[in-house]
Amino acid sequence: VGRLRLLTEDGYPEVYVLFLNGERELRRAAWLGSATTLDDFITWPDFSLGYLPPGGAAAVMLLICRPGEGVEPSTSDRQVFDLLRLAHDARGVPLADAVLVDGRRWCSMAAR
């Protein structure tokens, strides 16, 4: 968590994907790139599954770091989140959550 705080405060938007097992424990984490945003998933909503660990995962969680943009999801954010959930469900690896992070603040889109 300490490392994530450092990463999210450096001024660049980034997305991380966390692959979880059936007990919601971390199996693998992958950095999807600097300057990556939630909107980048519109054209390829299951992009994160390209990093699926051998043996698969029970669920996926996305951390969307967007310094200076706040953590309140926009209408567009909610639409992309719904698209991501559909795409991940279709591939058999549900999207458990997408968490918006800005510095030390965060918002779970699944809880909204």
N, C-alpha and C positions, 0 to 999 in steps of 0.2 A: 504494500500500500504506500509506503514511503517513497518508493521509486516512481510509482504512478503519480504521486503529487508533484514530484520534480518534473516529470514529463509533461504534465498537463499545464504547467505554469510557464513554459518556455515560449509561448506565443504562436505556436504552429498547431493547426488542426491536425488530428491524427485519429485513426481508428484501430482498435485492438479487438481481436476475436478470442474468446475464451471457450474452449471445448470442455464440456462437463460430462461426468459419468452419471450413472443412474442415481447416485447418492448426492448429486450436485457438487461433487468435488472436481477440482481442476485436473484435467488430463493433459491439456496443451494450451499454450497461449501463442498467438502470432500477431505481429505488427503488420497492419495492412498498408502502411505507408504514410509518409508525411504529406500534408496538404490534402488528405483524404477526408471527405465529409459524408454525412448521411445521404445527401443527394447523389453521390457517386454510385450508389447502389440501384438507382432507378433503371439503368440499362442492363444491369447484371445482378439481380437481387440475391442470387445464391453464390456470389463471388467468394464469400468467406469459406464456403465448403471446400474450396480448392486446397485448403490447409488442414483438412480433416485428418486426425491422427490414424495410424494403422489400427484397425479394429473398430474404428468409428467412434461415435460419441452419442450420448443420450440426448444432449441438448447443446445449444450454442447461446452465448451471451456476447453482445457487442458493447464495447466502451467507446463512446464517441466523444473525444476530447476536443473542445472548441473554445479555446481561451478568448475571453472578452465578449462572447456571444450570449452568455447566460445559459440557464438550464431549463427555461420554460419552453416546452415543445410548441412549435408553430403548427399550423394546419398542415403545411407541407411535410413536416417531420412526422406527424401522425399518419399521413397517407403513405409515406415511404415505409414506416414501421409496419403498417397493415400489409403492404406488398411483400416486405421481407418475411413476415410470418407465413403468408401463403406459400411463398417460394420454398422456405425451409420445411414446412409441413409436407409439401409435395415431394421433397427429397428424403423424407423420413427422419429428419434431424430438426426438431422444433426449435424455434427461436424463443428462449426462455425470457429474454429481456434485452432491451437496448437502453443503456444508461448514458445520459448526457452529462458531461463533466466540464466544469469551468472552474479551474483552480481547486479550491476545497469544497465547492458546492457541486451537488449532483442531483439528478432526477431520474427515477425509474419510469420508463415509458410504459412498462407492463402494469404498473400500479395506477396508471391514469385511466 
